[in-house]
């Protein structure tokens, strides 16, 4: 069996990277951008950092901000109409995963109108054409949506999220500029950073993991363990480290998938609108412990990457526990809740477990699971 790697055509990294949007747009002969950004980023002038550059260069754009934190089918459908009405020929997504996921879905449908029913994109949809060009500008250090072939949409009527996996949706250019992330509040920085750590650890332990993605994931774990605390305190070094770390994690997991931390987090997000990074962070140590028997020596390497001392002198069991403890300590240090008591309700666990088990991420989990096991994992955190 062969292994496939799909990455952006081009990516820019470092302070001031967004200035290169102008050269990329002009060099590709693009005329007008459909700029997807959520309302808060527009309100607090984060989006303006990009539009000011476009204005100065005389590049046309139209802003679309009908985007929820967990984007819905309706957000996508109204976006498709707005895109067609705008006369735009490319997309700029400014924001976290919500803005980028919305842009991906709209762009895929614009290029493949036979998939106008958004739900038809669930799973691995057989689209024929590449999405219209997407320039992705992340404002959070976590989702890595700018380098992935995945996006997630919420179906409020059925109280679920569905994952779409499509090589045609990857942004053509990514601009990873830590200056765009400097205004993130502490809580969001912590949650999105733990999301990135979840990507790295789940990607490293997933059934499809292999040598090339391993190097991405282990380096991402190292970077996150060194820089997340600083990023939460808004240090320059911390912001820069996390901007790179979350992108490196995305280079890996996008190509090998994830596991039931994400399946369970998707269910919580759909039911309670729980921020995705918070859900992942709460679930991660518990699921790592559940999966440990099926991960071989991989958690040993996670412990090493997290900076745990004297890993080589530990038994396998102790090293696995050390990895889990290191993740839990990082989560505590950045202020993440340690249980689901303020989020989930016991009477919802059956439905949550069934939804999580049906999630596309479940198949990549290193340990084969069941609805009953997933319910027990949720229950252990109540």
C-alpha positions in Angstrom: 0.0 0.0 0.0 1.3 3.5 -0.9 1.1 6.5 1.4 -0.1 9.9 0.1 0.9 13.4 1.2 -1.0 16.5 0.2 0.1 20.0 1.2 -0.4 23.6 0.1 1.2 24.6 -3.2 2.7 27.5 -1.2 2.9 28.7 2.4 4.4 31.8 4.0 5.6 31.8 7.6 6.6 34.6 10.0 5.7 38.1 11.0 4.4 40.1 8.1 3.6 37.1 6.0 0.2 38.5 5.0 1.9 41.2 2.9 2.5 38.4 0.4 -1.2 38.1 -0.3 -0.9 40.9 -2.8 1.9 39.3 -4.8 0.1 35.9 -4.9 -3.2 37.4 -6.0 -1.6 39.5 -8.7 0.8 36.8 -9.8 -2.2 34.4 -10.3 -4.2 36.9 -12.2 -7.0 37.0 -9.6 -9.4 39.9 -9.6 -11.8 39.9 -6.7 -11.7 38.1 -3.3 -14.7 36.6 -1.4 -13.3 37.2 2.1 -14.8 34.9 4.7 -14.3 36.0 8.3 -16.4 35.7 11.4 -18.3 38.7 12.8 -16.1 39.1 15.9 -13.0 39.3 13.8 -14.6 42.0 11.6 -15.9 43.8 14.7 -12.6 43.9 16.5 -10.6 44.9 13.4 -8.6 41.7 13.1 -9.9 41.2 9.5 -9.0 44.8 8.8 -5.3 43.8 9.0 -5.9 42.0 5.7 -8.4 44.3 4.1 -6.0 47.3 4.7 -3.4 45.5 2.6 -5.9 44.8 -0.1 -7.1 48.4 -0.1 -3.6 49.8 -0.4 -2.9 47.5 -3.3 -6.2 48.3 -5.0 -7.4 44.7 -4.9 -11.2 44.2 -4.8 -13.0 42.1 -2.2 -16.3 41.4 -0.6 -16.6 40.3 3.0 -18.9 37.4 4.0 -19.3 37.1 7.8 -22.4 35.0 8.2 -20.3 32.4 10.0 -20.9 30.8 13.3 -18.2 29.3 15.6 -19.4 25.9 14.5 -20.4 26.7 10.9 -23.8 25.4 9.8 -25.3 24.1 6.6 -27.2 27.4 6.4 -23.9 29.4 6.7 -22.6 27.5 3.7 -25.8 27.8 1.6 -26.1 31.5 2.1 -22.4 31.8 1.4 -22.7 30.0 -2.0 -25.4 32.5 -3.1 -23.4 35.5 -1.8 -20.3 34.2 -3.6 -22.1 33.9 -6.9 -23.7 37.4 -6.5 -20.3 38.9 -5.7 -18.6 38.2 -8.9 -15.5 37.1 -7.0 -13.0 34.6 -8.5 -11.1 33.5 -5.4 -11.4 33.3 -1.6 -9.5 34.7 1.3 -10.4 33.0 4.6 -9.4 35.0 7.7 -10.0 33.4 11.0 -9.9 30.0 12.8 -11.3 26.8 11.6 -14.8 28.2 11.3 -13.9 30.8 8.7 -11.7 28.4 6.8 -14.1 25.5 6.9 -16.9 27.7 5.6 -14.7 29.0 2.8 -13.7 25.4 1.8 -17.3 24.3 1.6 -18.5 27.3 -0.4 -15.5 27.0 -2.8 -16.0 23.3 -3.3 -19.7 23.8 -4.2 -18.9 26.7 -6.4 -16.5 24.4 -8.4 -18.8 21.3 -8.1 -22.4 22.6 -8.2 -23.8 19.1 -8.2 -22.9 19.0 -4.5 -25.1 22.0 -3.7 -26.8 19.8 -1.0 -24.1 20.4 1.6 -24.8 17.1 3.3 -23.7 15.3 0.1 -20.1 16.4 0.9 -20.0 14.3 4.1 -17.2 11.7 4.2 -15.1 11.4 1.1 -17.2 13.0 -1.6 -16.3 12.2 -5.2 -15.9 15.8 -6.4 -14.3 16.2 -9.8 -12.9 19.7 -9.7 -10.5 21.6 -7.4 -12.0 24.2 -5.2 -11.7 27.8 -6.5 -8.4 29.3 -5.1 -8.4 29.8 -1.4 -5.9 32.0 0.4 -6.0 31.0 4.1 -4.9 33.4 6.9 -5.3 31.7 10.3 -5.9 33.9 13.4 -5.7 31.0 15.8 -2.9 28.6 16.5 -4.8 25.3 16.5 -7.0 24.1 13.8 -4.4 24.0 10.9 -7.4 24.2 8.5 -5.1 26.2 6.2 -3.1 23.0 5.4 -5.7 20.3 5.7 -8.0 18.5 3.3 -10.8 18.4 5.9 -13.6 20.6 7.0 -16.4 20.2 9.5 -20.0 21.4 9.2 -22.8 21.4 11.7 -26.3 20.0 10.9 -28.5 21.7 13.6 -31.6 19.8 12.7 -29.9 16.5 13.4 -27.8 17.8 16.2 -24.5 16.5 14.7 -21.3 17.6 13.0 -20.2 15.9 9.9 -16.6 15.7 8.6 -15.8 16.2 4.9 -12.5 14.9 3.5 -11.6 16.1 0.1 -8.1 16.6 -1.5 -9.8 19.2 -3.8 -10.5 21.6 -0.9 -7.0 22.4 0.4 -6.1 26.1 0.3 -3.7 26.9 -2.5 -1.7 29.4 -0.4 -1.4 29.7 3.4 -0.1 32.7 5.2 0.9 31.8 8.8 1.5 35.2 10.4 1.9 35.2 14.2 0.9 38.9 14.2 -2.6 37.8 13.1 -2.8 35.7 16.3 -1.5 38.3 18.8 -5.0 39.5 19.8 -6.3 36.1 20.8 -7.5 36.1 24.4 -5.8 33.6 26.8 -8.7 31.2 26.9 -8.9 30.9 23.1 -5.1 30.6 22.8 -5.1 27.7 25.3 -8.0 25.9 23.7 -6.7 26.2 20.2 -3.2 25.2 21.3 -4.6 22.1 23.0 -6.5 21.4 19.8 -3.1 21.4 17.9 -1.7 19.0 20.5 -4.6 16.7 20.1 -4.0 16.7 16.3 -0.4 15.8 16.8 -0.9 13.1 19.4 -3.9 11.5 17.6 -2.2 11.8 14.3 0.9 10.1 15.7 -1.1 7.2 17.2 -3.7 6.7 14.5 -3.8 3.4 12.5 -2.5 5.1 9.4 0.5 6.8 10.9 3.8 6.3 9.0 7.3 7.7 9.0 6.8 11.0 7.2 3.8 12.0 9.3 5.5 10.8 12.4 8.2 13.4 12.0 5.6 16.2 11.6 3.7 15.0 14.7 6.6 14.6 17.0 8.1 18.0 16.1 4.6 19.6 16.6 4.4 18.0 20.1 7.9 19.3 21.0 7.0 22.8 19.8 3.7 22.9 21.6 5.1 21.6 24.9 7.7 24.4 24.7 5.6 27.3 23.5 1.9 27.0 24.5 2.4 28.3 28.0 4.3 31.3 26.5 1.6 31.9 23.8 -1.1 32.0 26.5 1.0 34.7 28.2 1.2 36.4 24.8 5.0 36.3 24.5 6.5 36.8 21.0 8.4 33.6 21.2 5.3 31.7 22.3 3.1 33.1 19.5 5.7 32.3 16.9 6.3 28.8 18.2 2.6 28.0 18.3 2.0 29.4 14.8 4.5 27.0 13.4 3.6 24.1 15.6 -0.1 24.0 14.7 0.8 24.1 11.0 3.3 21.3 11.3 0.7 19.2 13.1 -1.7 19.9 10.3 0.8 18.7 7.7 0.6 15.3 9.4 -2.9 14.6 10.6 -4.5 15.8 7.4 -2.9 12.9 5.6 -3.5 10.1 8.1 -6.6 11.0 10.1 -7.4 11.2 13.8 -9.3 9.2 16.4 -12.1 9.2 18.9 -11.0 12.3 20.8 -12.2 14.2 17.8 -15.2 12.0 17.3 -16.3 12.7 20.9 -15.5 16.4 20.6 -17.6 16.7 17.4 -20.6 15.3 19.3 -20.1 17.7 22.2 -19.8 20.6 19.8 -23.0 19.7 17.9 -25.0 19.1 21.1 -23.8 21.9 23.3 -21.9 24.2 21.0 -18.8 23.4 23.1 -15.6 25.1 21.7 -13.8 22.4 19.8 -10.4 23.0 21.4 -11.9 22.9 24.9 -13.6 19.6 24.2 -10.5 18.0 22.7 -8.3 19.2 25.6 -10.7 17.7 28.3 -11.0 14.4 26.4 -7.4 13.9 25.3 -5.7 12.4 28.5 -8.7 10.1 29.2 -8.7 8.8 25.6 -4.9 8.4 25.6 -5.2 6.2 28.7 -7.9 4.1 27.0 -5.9 3.7 23.8 -2.5 3.1 25.5 -2.5 -0.7 25.2 -2.8 -0.5 21.4 -0.1 2.2 20.9 3.1 0.1 21.3 6.0 2.4 22.3 4.5 5.5 20.7 3.5 7.1 24.0 7.1 6.7 25.1 8.0 9.0 22.2 5.2 11.4 23.1 6.6 11.6 26.7 10.1 12.3 25.3 8.7 15.0 23.0 6.8 16.5 25.9 10.2 16.9 27.7 9.6 14.2 30.4 12.9 13.3 32.1 14.5 9.9 32.2 12.1 8.3 29.8 14.6 5.5 28.9 14.7 4.3 32.5 11.0 3.8 32.8 8.9 0.7 32.2 6.6 0.9 29.2 3.6 1.4 31.4 5.3 4.1 33.4 6.4 6.0 30.3 2.8 5.8 28.9 1.5 7.2 32.1 4.2 9.9 32.1 3.0 11.0 28.6 -0.6 11.2 29.8 0.4 13.1 32.9 2.5 15.6 30.9 -0.5 16.3 28.7 -2.8 16.7 31.7 -0.3 19.1 33.4 0.0 21.3 30.3 -3.8 21.4 30.1 -4.0 22.5 33.7 -1.2 25.1 33.3 -3.1 26.9 30.5 -6.4 26.9 32.4 -8.4 24.2 30.6 -11.3 22.5 32.6 -10.5 19.0 33.7 -13.9 17.4 33.3 -17.2 17.6 31.5 -19.3 18.5 34.6 -20.2 21.9 33.3 -20.7 20.8 29.7 -22.4 17.4 29.3 -25.5 15.9 30.9 -25.8 12.2 31.9 -29.2 11.8 30.1 -27.5 12.8 26.8 -24.7 10.2 27.0 -26.4 7.5 24.9 -27.0 9.9 22.0 -23.6 11.5 22.3 -21.9 8.1 22.2 -23.9 6.9 19.2 -23.1 10.2 17.3 -19.4 9.9 18.2 -19.2 6.3 17.2 -20.6 7.1 13.8 -18.1 9.9 13.2 -15.6 9.5 10.4 -12.7 10.0 12.8 -13.6 6.8 14.8 -12.1 4.5 12.1 -8.6 5.9 12.7 -8.5 5.3 16.4 -5.7 2.9 17.4 -8.0 0.8 19.6 -11.2 -0.6 18.1 -14.1 0.8 20.1 -17.8 0.6 20.7 -20.7 2.8 21.6 -20.6 1.4 25.1 -16.9 2.2 25.5 -17.4 5.7 24.3 -20.3 6.2 26.6 -18.1 5.0 29.5 -15.4 7.5 28.5 -17.8 10.4 28.6 -19.3 9.1 31.9 -15.8 9.0 33.5 -15.5 12.8 33.0 -18.8 13.7 34.6 
